[in-house]
Every structure is written in structure tokens, then in C-alpha cells.
Amino acid sequence: MRSDEVSERVEYPEVTLAVIAGGRGSRLGGVAKGLVEVEGRPVLERMLELGGLCGEVLLVANESGPYARWGLRAVADVVRGRGAPGGVHAALVGAHTEWVLAVACDMPFVTREVARVLLGARAPGVDAVAFTVAGRVEPLLALYHRALARPWGEALESGEPSLRALLALCRARLLPEEALRTVDPALRAVVSVNTPEDLARHGASLPPAGGGS
């Protein structure tokens, strides 16, 4: 598909949806977390519904094999061993667009309406947009400008900063919890499903035998 065709069909052609898949879920028996099924569908498949908003979809995974069936362009961490901060940095390096909407692969309830709140909060001089919930920043449901790739890469090379620490170093716009509640009253968008307890709580299930390989 040509880039001009993409521009005609999506709301935000200047944005990449980056699914931060990381590795396998050790608390789920080694199953790739994006394959966990919620309401009968893998979490990754649910998340790809957000892709219709964006000009590009990118999978960030050091082991992309479990997700091969979706045929996504995948990138691995540039700076290894840095966890989620390394994943977001890899997305910033690998994206072909000005902005990156980063979402963790274990968050099955993110909707287009939630994404639009983040995207609508961009402003001149803002490098990142994230929600705060219960007084904590949610950096794995957030929007980042690709200009952060270089300084964040340097910070990751020299230490092991958290995503919240990295956000504190840039011009971040932090949206209050109420901004999320306007489109998601129960705050389901920030729910993570990555433990057996989470599976039971949210009606999720492991993929069929062989589905996580």
C-alpha cells in the first residue's frame, strides 16, 4: 500500500502504533503475553484495532516468532537489557513517523477513544503525553515524539532509568485521571493482564496448546 493511500484512510498518518511486546510472560508459563486471549481473541489482535488510527504499526519484540501470523514489521531493542524503557526507545528508533503511540501488549482494553485523548493533547513544545492514574504516570499507554530517540538512547546506554524517570527529563504533558475517565469511566485501559490472577479477574485465558509457540 502506498503512503498516500494510507494518509487517505487513517486519522493520524504521522503516528506509529508501537506494540511493546517484550519477551515471554514468566508468570504465565512462558506464553507470549500478546497471545493471551480476552473475550475469545488474542490481546495483540484486539490492540491492532487501534492501528486503523495510525499510519504505521510496529511490533517491538526481541522474540517476534510467536506473533509471526500477523505479519507485522518488528524491531528488537537497540539497547538490550533495559526492559520497557528499551522497548519504547526501540520503537522511537524504528518508527517512520513523527510520533509513536506506545502501548504494552498486555493491556487488552485500550480503545480508539482513549488513544484519541492522548493524540489530541499534543501541543508545540510537548515531547510526550501520558495519563496519570492514582497519582502514577502510565508510560506504557503514552505518546512520544521521535526526537526523544537520541537523548533516551544515550540515557539507556549510561544507566538503567525507568520510563517515569525518562519522562521527567523531557517536556511531558501529563493528563489527569479525569481525562481518561471521560472516555473510560472504569479505567479499564490501564489494566494489565500478566499473571494467573489477572486472567481470572478479567475473564482471560491462555492460548490453546501450541498457540504460544
Secondary structure, 3 states (H helix, E strand, C coil): CCHHHHHHHCCEEEEEEEEEEECEEHHHCCEEHHHCEECCEEHHHHHHHHHHHEEEEEEEECCCHHHHHHCCEEECCCCCCCHHHHHHHHHHHHCCCCEEEEEECCCCCCCHHHHHHHHHCCCCCCCEEEEEECCEEEEEEEEEEHHHHHHHHHHHHHCCCCHHHHHHCCCEEEECHHHHHCCCCCCHHHCCCCCHHHHHHCCEECCCCCCCC
